[in-house]
Amino acid sequence: MAEYTISYSPTGDGWTSFHSYFPDAMVYMNNSFFTFKEGKLYRHYSNNTRGNYYGVQYEANITTVLNDSPTEAKMFKTIELNSNRAWLSNITTNLTTGIIDAAAYSLKEGDYYAYIKRVAGNTDLSLMSAQGVGEVTTVAGTSPGSITLTFNFDIGSIVSVGDLLYRDNSGIELIGTITGLTSTTITVATTAITPVAGNFILYLKDAQAESYGSRGYYMDLKLTYSGTDEVELFSVSSEIFKSFP
């Protein structure tokens, strides 16, 4: 179980904050907060470096839950932060996970706004981004190197260059990144896997290019800020709509 130093607010009549540092003793005197650590005396809030205690730099973390209409499955499309900084955002629902890098936020009318993206490397086949192509008829080329998979049907227009191609071989295995397409062929820059005729082929959309959001009944949102400057967060919101499977 994680250990924290917890602060209490008499004004708010509650426990308001969790701190990562562990002082040996602490005292509030003459409008200043002092702590002792390994025989040394420290005065808090005495410089502009935030999150640094006893020579160790810590991140700021805030976790909240969005649970509007809790009996309905929903799509959480975006995150909007009323803050003076963008935060790294990790999203967890009962069905999926997502992430927004701080650099992915755009400042719009004073708020930071971004679309929720799927976590890179997630090969969960229940995702909307996972789609089957079908059984491959012939394979030209060998790995490592470029190979071309031919199908005896029109593969359609949903598959795109940049998608990751997999085969089902008692569990999915990464073939490589799609580099070229025709109506009946897929060209791949391969890893170590060369599929064979009869393998069932499927693909996953690129996690960064895709921004369909996270599906679930609720969303657990963890915000992380790693800077040393002052940061303020006033509110968090999300664009949410009912999910229709």
HUNORUR-V191719 format. One record per pair of residues at least 24 apart in sequence whose C-alpha atoms are under 10 Angstrom apart, sorted by the first residue. I is the first residue (numbers start at 1). J is the second residue. Records with the same first field share a line. If there is no record, write none. Layout:
BEGIN
I: J / J
END
This chain:
BEGIN
17: 62
18: 60 / 61 / 62
19: 51 / 53 / 58 / 60 / 61
20: 51 / 53 / 56 / 57 / 58 / 59 / 60
21: 51 / 52 / 53 / 54 / 56 / 57 / 58
22: 53 / 54
23: 53 / 54
48: 228 / 229 / 230
49: 227 / 228 / 229 / 230
50: 226 / 227 / 228 / 229 / 230 / 231
51: 225 / 226 / 227 / 228 / 229 / 230
52: 228
57: 226 / 227 / 228
58: 225 / 226 / 227 / 228
59: 224 / 225 / 226 / 227 / 228
60: 87 / 223 / 224 / 225 / 226 / 227 / 228 / 231
61: 87 / 88 / 89 / 222 / 223 / 224 / 225 / 226
62: 87 / 89 / 221 / 222 / 223 / 224 / 225 / 233
63: 89 / 90 / 91 / 220 / 221 / 222 / 223 / 224
64: 219 / 220 / 221 / 222 / 223 / 236
65: 91 / 92 / 93 / 218 / 219 / 220 / 221 / 222 / 236
66: 93 / 217 / 218 / 219 / 220 / 221 / 236 / 237 / 238 / 240
67: 216 / 217 / 218 / 219 / 220
68: 217 / 218 / 219 / 240 / 241
69: 217 / 218 / 242
70: 216 / 217 / 218
71: 217 / 218
72: 216 / 217 / 218 / 241 / 242 / 243
73: 215 / 216 / 217 / 218 / 241 / 242 / 243 / 244 / 245
74: 213 / 214 / 215 / 216 / 217 / 218 / 219 / 240 / 241 / 242 / 243 / 244
75: 212 / 213 / 214 / 215 / 216 / 217 / 218 / 219 / 238 / 239 / 240 / 241 / 242 / 243 / 244
76: 115 / 116 / 212 / 213 / 214 / 215 / 216 / 217 / 218 / 219 / 238 / 239 / 240 / 241 / 242 / 243
77: 114 / 115 / 116 / 117 / 211 / 212 / 213 / 214 / 215 / 238 / 239 / 240 / 241
78: 113 / 114 / 115 / 116 / 117 / 211 / 212 / 213 / 214 / 237 / 238 / 239 / 240
79: 105 / 112 / 113 / 114 / 115 / 116 / 213 / 221 / 236 / 237 / 238 / 239 / 240
80: 105 / 106 / 107 / 108 / 111 / 112 / 113 / 114 / 115 / 235 / 236 / 237 / 238 / 239
81: 105 / 107 / 110 / 111 / 112 / 113 / 114 / 223 / 233 / 234 / 235 / 236 / 237 / 238
82: 107 / 109 / 110 / 111 / 112 / 113 / 232 / 233 / 234 / 235 / 236 / 237
83: 107 / 110 / 111 / 112 / 231 / 232 / 233 / 234 / 235 / 236
84: 110 / 111 / 112 / 230 / 231 / 232 / 233 / 234
85: 111 / 112 / 225 / 227 / 229 / 230 / 231 / 232 / 233
86: 111 / 112 / 113 / 114 / 223 / 224 / 225 / 231 / 233
87: 112 / 222 / 223 / 224 / 225 / 226 / 227 / 231 / 233
88: 222 / 223 / 224 / 225 / 226
89: 114 / 116 / 221 / 222 / 223 / 224 / 225
90: 116 / 117 / 119 / 219 / 220 / 221 / 222 / 223 / 224
91: 116 / 117 / 118 / 119 / 213 / 214 / 219 / 220 / 221 / 222 / 223
92: 214 / 215 / 216 / 218 / 219 / 220 / 221 / 222
93: 214 / 215 / 216 / 217 / 218 / 219 / 220 / 221
94: 214 / 215 / 216 / 217 / 218 / 219 / 220
95: 126 / 127 / 214 / 215 / 216 / 217 / 218 / 219
96: 122 / 124 / 126 / 127 / 213 / 214 / 215 / 216 / 219
97: 122 / 213 / 214 / 215 / 216 / 219 / 220
98: 122 / 207 / 211 / 213 / 214 / 215 / 221
99: 207 / 208 / 213 / 214 / 221 / 222
100: 208 / 223
101: 224
102: 223 / 224 / 225
104: 208
111: 235 / 236
112: 236
113: 237 / 238
114: 211 / 238
115: 210 / 211 / 212 / 213 / 214 / 238 / 239
116: 208 / 210 / 211 / 212 / 213 / 214 / 238
117: 206 / 207 / 208 / 209 / 210 / 211 / 212 / 213 / 214
118: 205 / 206 / 207 / 208 / 209 / 210 / 211 / 212 / 213 / 214
119: 206 / 207 / 208
120: 205 / 206 / 207 / 208
121: 164 / 204 / 206 / 207
122: 204 / 207
123: 166 / 172 / 173 / 174 / 203 / 204
124: 172 / 204
125: 172 / 202 / 203 / 204
127: 204 / 205 / 214 / 215
128: 204 / 205 / 212 / 214 / 215 / 245
129: 163 / 203 / 204 / 205 / 206 / 207 / 210 / 211 / 212
130: 164 / 165 / 166 / 202 / 203 / 204 / 205
131: 158 / 159 / 165 / 201 / 202 / 203 / 204 / 205
132: 159 / 165 / 166 / 167 / 168 / 200 / 201 / 202 / 203 / 204
133: 158 / 159 / 165 / 166 / 167 / 200 / 201 / 202 / 203
134: 167 / 198 / 199 / 200 / 201 / 202
135: 167 / 168 / 196 / 197 / 198 / 199 / 200 / 201 / 202
136: 167 / 184 / 185 / 186 / 195 / 196 / 197 / 198 / 199 / 200 / 201
137: 185 / 196 / 197 / 198 / 199 / 200
138: 185 / 195 / 196 / 197 / 198 / 199
139: 185 / 186 / 187 / 194 / 195 / 196 / 197 / 198
140: 187 / 194 / 195 / 196
141: 187 / 188 / 190 / 194
142: 190 / 191 / 192 / 193 / 194 / 195
143: 175 / 176 / 188 / 189 / 190 / 191 / 192 / 193 / 194 / 195
144: 189 / 190 / 191 / 192 / 193 / 194
145: 176 / 188 / 189 / 190 / 191 / 192 / 194
146: 176 / 177 / 178 / 179 / 187 / 188 / 189 / 190 / 191 / 194
147: 175 / 176 / 178 / 179 / 186 / 187 / 188 / 189 / 190 / 194 / 195
148: 178 / 179 / 180 / 181 / 185 / 186 / 187 / 188 / 189 / 190
149: 181 / 184 / 185 / 186 / 187 / 188 / 194 / 195 / 196 / 197 / 201
150: 182 / 183 / 184 / 185 / 186 / 187 / 197
151: 183 / 184 / 185 / 186 / 197 / 198 / 201
152: 183 / 184 / 185
153: 183 / 184 / 185
154: 182 / 183 / 184 / 185
155: 181 / 182 / 183 / 184 / 185 / 186
156: 182 / 183 / 184
157: 181 / 182 / 183
158: 205
159: 186 / 202 / 203 / 204 / 205
160: 186 / 203 / 204 / 205 / 206
161: 186 / 187 / 188 / 205 / 206
162: 188 / 204 / 205 / 206 / 209
163: 188 / 203 / 204 / 205 / 206 / 207 / 209
164: 188 / 189 / 202 / 203 / 204 / 205 / 206 / 207
165: 189 / 190 / 201 / 202 / 203 / 204 / 205
166: 193 / 195 / 199 / 200 / 201 / 202 / 203 / 204
167: 193 / 194 / 195 / 196 / 199 / 200 / 201 / 202 / 203
168: 195 / 199 / 200 / 201 / 202
169: 195 / 199 / 200 / 201
172: 200 / 201 / 202
173: 201 / 202
174: 202 / 203
175: 201 / 202 / 203
176: 203
177: 203 / 204 / 206
178: 203
213: 239 / 240
214: 240
215: 240 / 241 / 242 / 243
216: 242 / 243
217: 242 / 243
END
